[in-house]
């Protein structure tokens, strides 16, 4: 892949660049600030953009806002966001279009998982860190549609949010794939997500989860 990295930490940026290069990818550009990142991505149009949530100039959510800008310009642009801490307020609007991932930086150390997450994002899927999913999946208030889901269904939905296929979920939970398919049908029914040719029901289910 041709990859652009937006990261203000020189140590992390160079380490990530080396990891990607050693695994056959081409880091075509890097940026230390959110504004510079937007310019670099516009100029190079990479296959994947990796962005730190917190970047200069304010070191708050500049990276997330840069991602939103880039997605508004091209909704199918694959973006993988990284963060040192769990921050969810800027996730929902981005994950809804697919081709989006959000991982904690520690995940990069698990090279195989990280490279797999990159591929899923570039292929139009999603890749959410289990720790981030765990912070979002538990129902917290009255009227929450997730409250209708069983514990197993919430577990399945959490794995869907990570970008796992039915087969991968079945393997991880030691279930038959047909059982996972049954859980997914139940999830769609309880969340009132109808099957339609212009919708992606798995993404809509994850969006429902994140909005809560």
TORLUM-834162 format. One record per residue: residue in three letters; x, y, z of N, C-alpha, C in turn. Coordinates in steps of 0.02 Angstrom, whole numbers, padded with zeros to 5 digits, always signed. Each point is the difference from the previous one (the first is absolute). Layout:
ALAXYZXYZXYZ...
END
This chain:
UNK+00042-00060+00000-00042+00060+00000+00043+00063+00000UNK-00027+00053-00027+00030+00067+00007-00033+00033+00059UNK+00041+00019+00050-00026+00022+00064+00027+00069+00019UNK-00043+00042+00028+00020+00064+00030-00013-00005+00075UNK+00048+00025+00039-00005-00003+00073-00005+00072+00028UNK-00050+00012+00041-00005+00063+00036+00013-00013+00074UNK+00058+00021+00024+00021-00015+00069+00052+00051+00021UNK-00011+00033+00058+00047+00052+00021+00061-00027+00037UNK-00004-00060+00028+00057-00030+00035+00048-00030-00051UNK+00060+00030-00003+00050-00023-00049+00018-00073+00012UNK+00007-00019+00063+00019-00069+00017-00053-00050-00025UNK-00063+00013+00016-00053-00045-00021-00007+00001-00076UNK+00004+00058-00030-00009+00007-00072+00054-00039-00038UNK+00062+00007+00022+00054-00036-00034-00004-00075+00012UNK-00019-00019+00061-00007-00071+00014-00055-00032-00042UNK-00056+00035-00006-00056-00026-00040+00020-00002-00074UNK+00034+00050-00023+00022+00001-00070+00046-00059-00015UNK+00045-00015+00046+00046-00056-00010-00038-00066+00000UNK-00048-00008+00046-00039-00061+00004-00038-00011-00066UNK-00030+00052-00025-00039-00006-00062+00045-00015-00059UNK+00057+00033-00004+00046-00012-00055+00027-00071+00001UNK+00016-00025+00059+00026-00068+00006-00051-00053-00019UNK-00064+00020+00001-00053-00047-00019-00026+00014-00071UNK+00040+00033-00040-00015+00007-00071-00042+00059-00020UNK-00014+00046+00046-00041+00058-00017+00044+00061-00016UNK-00029+00049-00031+00036+00060-00021-00028+00060+00037UNK+00039+00027+00047-00020+00061+00036+00018+00059-00045UNK-00051+00027-00034+00012+00052-00051+00005+00069+00030UNK-00025+00009+00063+00002+00066+00029-00016-00002+00075UNK+00024+00050+00036-00015+00006+00071-00016+00073+00015UNK-00033+00011+00057-00016+00068+00021-00001+00003+00076UNK+00022+00057+00027+00003+00008+00073-00059+00041+00027UNK-00037+00034-00043-00058+00039+00022-00061-00020-00041UNK-00059+00014+00027-00061-00019-00034-00008+00037-00066UNK+00017+00065-00001-00007+00039-00062+00046-00026-00054UNK+00062-00016+00019+00048-00026-00049-00023-00068-00025UNK-00030-00040+00044-00023-00066-00021-00053+00005-00055UNK-00047+00045+00008-00052+00008-00050+00031+00018-00068UNK+00049+00044+00000+00033+00019-00062+00037-00058-00032UNK+00035-00040+00041+00038-00056-00026-00046-00053-00030UNK-00055-00015+00034-00047-00051-00025-00032+00024-00065UNK-00018+00063-00003-00029+00027-00061+00048-00006-00058UNK+00064+00011+00013+00050-00001-00053+00017-00071-00023UNK+00004-00047+00048+00024-00067-00016-00055-00052-00010UNK-00059+00012+00027-00056-00046-00005+00021-00073+00014UNK+00021-00014+00061+00026-00067+00017-00056-00052+00004UNK+00021-00063+00003-00049-00055+00009-00027+00000+00071UNK+00040+00023+00047-00021+00001+00070+00033+00059+00036UNK-00039+00033+00042+00027+00054+00041-00005-00021+00073UNK+00056+00002+00035+00002-00017+00072+00008+00065+00038UNK-00046+00013+00048-00002+00065+00032-00004-00007+00076UNK+00042+00037+00035-00006+00005+00073-00058+00047+00016UNK-00042-00020+00048-00057+00042+00018+00023+00068+00025UNK+00051+00001+00043+00024+00063+00028+00062+00023-00037UNK-00007+00057-00034+00056+00028-00039+00002+00076+00011UNK+00057+00030-00016+00002+00073+00001-00047+00028-00053UNK-00027+00061+00009+00026+00050+00046-00027-00003+00071UNK-00058-00028+00013-00028+00004+00067+00011-00062+00042UNK+00020-00056-00032+00012-00063+00035-00063-00025+00036UNK-00059+00014-00030-00062-00027+00027-00027-00052-00049UNK-00045+00022-00045-00029-00046-00048+00016+00021-00072UNK+00057+00034-00010+00017+00026-00066+00005-00055-00053UNK+00028-00057+00020+00006-00055-00047-00068-00026-00022UNK-00046-00006+00048-00068-00023-00016-00035+00049-00046UNK+00010+00064+00012-00032+00050-00043+00030+00000-00070UNK+00066-00013-00004+00032-00006-00066-00029-00060-00037UNK-00011-00055+00036-00029-00060-00031-00070+00015-00026UNK-00040+00038+00038-00067+00018-00022+00002+00043-00063UNK+00049+00045-00003+00007+00042-00060+00017-00042-00061UNK+00048-00046+00009+00021-00042-00056-00057-00046-00023UNK-00040-00024+00047-00056-00043-00017-00056+00039-00035UNK-00010+00062+00020-00051+00041-00033+00018+00011-00073UNK+00065+00005-00014+00023+00011-00068-00005-00064-00042UNK+00013-00058+00033-00005-00064-00035-00024-00053+00049UNK-00065-00014-00001-00030-00044+00051+00028-00071+00003UNK+00031-00023-00054+00027-00069+00000+00074-00002+00017UNK+00028+00055+00023+00072+00002+00016+00014-00041+00063UNK+00041-00053-00003+00014-00041+00059+00042+00038+00051UNK-00022-00002+00062+00034+00035+00054+00005-00045+00061UNK+00059-00003+00029+00012-00038+00061+00026+00049+00052UNK-00039+00010+00054+00019+00046+00052+00033-00037+00058UNK+00048+00033+00032+00035-00027+00058-00006+00048+00058UNK+00000-00027+00061-00004+00043+00058+00034-00035+00059UNK+00028+00040+00044+00031-00027+00061-00053-00018+00052UNK-00057+00034-00002-00053-00010+00049-00066-00011-00037UNK-00048-00026+00036-00066-00012-00030-00038+00066-00005UNK-00014+00021-00061-00038+00060-00013-00052-00016-00052UNK-00064+00007+00016-00053-00025-00044-00043+00054-00032UNK+00004+00061+00023-00049+00050-00022+00005+00016-00074UNK+00057-00011-00032+00007+00017-00071-00003-00061-00045UNK-00021-00058+00026+00003-00061-00039-00061-00012-00042UNK-00059+00013+00026-00062-00024-00031-00009+00025-00072UNK+00011+00063-00012-00010+00026-00067+00047-00029-00052UNK+00058-00024+00021+00048-00027-00047-00011-00074-00013UNK-00015-00038+00052-00007-00072-00008-00061-00018-00042UNK-00048+00044-00005-00062-00015-00035+00009-00012-00074UNK+00054+00024-00030+00009-00008-00072+00044-00059-00018UNK+00023-00039+00049+00045-00055-00015+00069+00025-00019UNK+00046-00047-00009+00068+00020-00018+00033+00041+00055UNK-00018-00015+00062+00025+00039+00056+00022-00045+00057UNK+00055+00018+00032+00024-00037+00058+00021+00047+00055UNK-00003-00024+00062+00020+00040+00057+00032-00048+00051UNK+00065+00004+00007+00037-00044+00044+00039+00039+00052UNK+00010-00030+00057+00048+00027+00048+00070-00013-00026UNK+00046+00045+00017+00068-00006-00028+00035-00063+00021UNK-00018-00028+00058+00031-00062+00021-00013-00056-00050UNK-00054+00005-00038-00017-00052-00048+00053-00007-00054UNK+00037+00055-00014+00052-00002-00051+00053-00052+00017UNK+00011-00010+00066+00050-00048+00021-00019-00072-00017UNK-00064-00012-00009-00023-00066-00024-00002+00004-00076UNK+00057-00010-00031+00009+00016-00070-00051-00036-00045UNK-00010-00064+00012-00047-00038-00042-00070+00029+00003UNK-00024+00015+00061-00067+00028+00008-00005+00069-00033UNK+00053+00039+00008+00000+00068-00028-00003-00002-00076UNK+00041-00043-00031+00000-00005-00073-00066-00026-00026UNK-00030-00046+00038-00066-00026-00019-00053+00055+00004UNK+00004+00041+00051-00048+00056+00007+00008+00049-00058UNK+00062+00014-00020+00012+00044-00057-00034-00026-00063UNK+00009-00065-00012-00029-00030-00060-00076+00004+00001UNK-00031-00013+00058-00073+00004+00004-00024+00071-00016UNK+00034+00049+00026-00020+00070-00012+00007+00017-00074UNK+00054-00018-00031+00010+00015-00071-00051-00037-00043UNK-00022-00059+00022-00050-00038-00037-00071+00025+00013UNK-00007+00055+00039-00066+00029+00012-00034-00023+00063UNK+00035-00040+00041-00029-00023+00063+00016+00046+00057UNK-00008-00027+00061+00014+00040+00060+00050-00037+00044UNK+00033+00037+00043+00047-00030+00047+00001+00044+00063UNK-00038-00021+00050-00003+00037+00063+00035-00040+00054UNK+00040+00034+00040+00037-00034+00053-00049-00030+00050UNK+00013-00062+00024-00045-00031+00049-00010+00044+00062UNK+00051+00036+00022-00007+00042+00059-00049+00057-00013UNK+00000+00026-00061-00046+00054-00018-00071-00028-00005UNK-00006-00058-00030-00066-00032-00005-00028-00014+00069UNK+00043-00025+00046-00022-00015+00067-00027+00061+00036UNK+00029+00058-00015-00023+00062+00032-00067+00023-00027UNK-00021-00028-00058-00060+00023-00032-00058-00050+00002UNK+00016-00063+00010-00050-00052-00013-00051-00008+00055UNK+00014+00018+00062-00046-00012+00056-00056+00052+00001UNK-00063-00020+00000-00055+00048+00004+00006+00042+00063UNK-00014+00066-00006+00011+00044+00058-00060+00041+00019UNK-00053+00002-00040-00056+00042+00019-00066-00029-00024UNK-00054+00024+00030-00066-00024-00018-00014+00016-00073UNK-00035-00046-00034-00017+00010-00070+00056-00021-00046UNK+00056-00025+00026+00056-00022-00041-00020-00062-00038UNK+00001+00000-00068-00020-00059-00038+00045-00060+00014UNK+00062+00012+00021+00045-00056+00014-00022-00040+00061UNK-00043+00030+00042-00023-00036+00059-00040-00062-00019UNK-00028-00002-00061-00039-00057-00022+00044-00059-00019UNK+00065+00012-00010+00045-00053-00022+00022-00043+00060UNK+00008-00064-00015+00027-00045+00051+00075+00013+00008UNK+00029-00028+00052+00072+00008+00011+00039-00029-00058UNK-00021-00058-00027+00035-00030-00056-00007+00043-00062UNK-00059+00030-00011-00010+00043-00058+00044+00063+00005UNK+00007+00028+00060+00044+00058+00008+00073-00021-00013UNK+00018-00061+00019+00067-00024-00013+00012-00008-00075UNK-00049-00027-00035+00006-00006-00073+00005+00069-00032UNK-00042+00047+00022+00001+00067-00029+00066+00035+00013UNK+00030-00012+00057+00066+00029+00015+00052-00025-00049UNK-00004-00063-00019+00048-00028-00048-00015+00025-00070UNK-00063+00011-00016-00017+00031-00064+00031+00070-00005UNK-00003+00037+00056+00029+00067+00001+00075-00001-00011UNK+00033-00055+00019+00072-00007-00013+00014-00015-00072UNK-00053-00015-00039+00009-00015-00071+00003-00073-00016UNK-00019-00043+00048+00004-00073-00010-00057-00026-00044UNK+00016-00049-00041-00051-00034-00040-00037-00050+00044UNK-00056-00027-00025-00036-00051+00038+00044-00060+00014UNK+00040-00020-00049+00044-00056+00011+00052+00012+00054UNK+00028+00061+00000+00050+00017+00051-00032+00004+00069UNK-00061+00026+00003-00036+00003+00065-00014-00070+00026UNK-00022-00044-00045-00014-00069+00020+00062-00034+00028UNK+00057+00012-00032+00062-00031+00023+00020+00027+00068UNK-00007+00065+00010+00021+00030+00063-00045-00020+00058UNK-00066-00006-00013-00047-00018+00053-00014-00074+00005UNK+00033-00038-00044-00008-00073-00003-00074-00017-00010UNK-00028+00028-00053-00069-00012-00020-00002-00023-00072UNK-00055-00030-00020-00011-00014-00071-00015+00065-00036UNK+00023+00006-00061-00012+00062-00038-00075+00012-00008UNK-00039-00054-00005-00072+00007-00006-00030+00032+00063UNK+00030-00016+00058-00023+00030+00062+00014+00075+00001UNK+00058+00020-00025+00016+00072-00005-00049+00035-00047UNK-00016-00032-00056-00048+00029-00046-00068+00009+00033UNK-00019-00048+00042-00063+00006+00037+00002+00058+00049UNK+00057+00009+00034+00007+00056+00046-00005+00066-00039UNK+00031+00003-00059-00002+00062-00039-00072+00016-00022UNK-00038-00051-00020-00070+00012-00018-00040+00028+00059UNK+00014-00028+00059-00034+00023+00060+00020+00072+00017UNK+00064+00016-00008+00024+00069+00013-00035+00049-00047UNK-00003-00017-00065-00032+00045-00048-00074+00010+00017UNK-00033-00054+00021-00070+00004+00017-00011+00043+00061UNK+00039-00010+00053-00008+00037+00062+00017+00074-00009UNK+00048+00014-00043+00019+00070-00013-00041+00032-00055UNK-00046-00040-00028-00046+00024-00052+00038+00026-00061UNK+00048-00040-00022+00039+00017-00059-00024-00044-00057UNK-00037+00029-00046-00029-00038-00055+00052-00014-00055UNK-00010-00054-00036+00043-00018-00056-00021+00042-00060UNK+00046+00039-00027-00014+00041-00059+00061+00002-00045UNK-00008+00006-00066+00056-00004-00046+00051+00057+00008UNK-00021+00056+00028+00046+00057+00005+00026+00011+00070UNK-00005-00051+00044+00026+00007+00068+00048-00058+00016UNK+00044+00013+00047+00046-00050+00025-00020-00013+00073UNK-00037-00054+00010-00031-00011+00066+00052-00009+00055UNK+00057-00029-00014+00051-00009+00052+00026+00067+00023UNK+00012+00046-00047+00023+00067+00018-00053+00037+00039UNK-00063-00006-00020-00054+00033+00036-00007-00026+00071UNK+00011-00065+00009-00003-00030+00068+00055+00028+00043UNK+00060+00006-00029+00056+00028+00038-00013+00074+00016UNK-00029+00037-00047-00017+00070+00013-00049+00006+00058UNK-00050-00043+00002-00047+00000+00056+00036-00010+00066UNK+00048-00045-00001+00039-00014+00060+00040+00062+00020UNK+00033+00032-00047+00043+00057+00016-00040+00060+00023UNK-00059+00010-00028-00041+00057+00019-00022-00004+00073UNK-00002-00059+00028-00021-00007+00069+00057+00015+00048
END
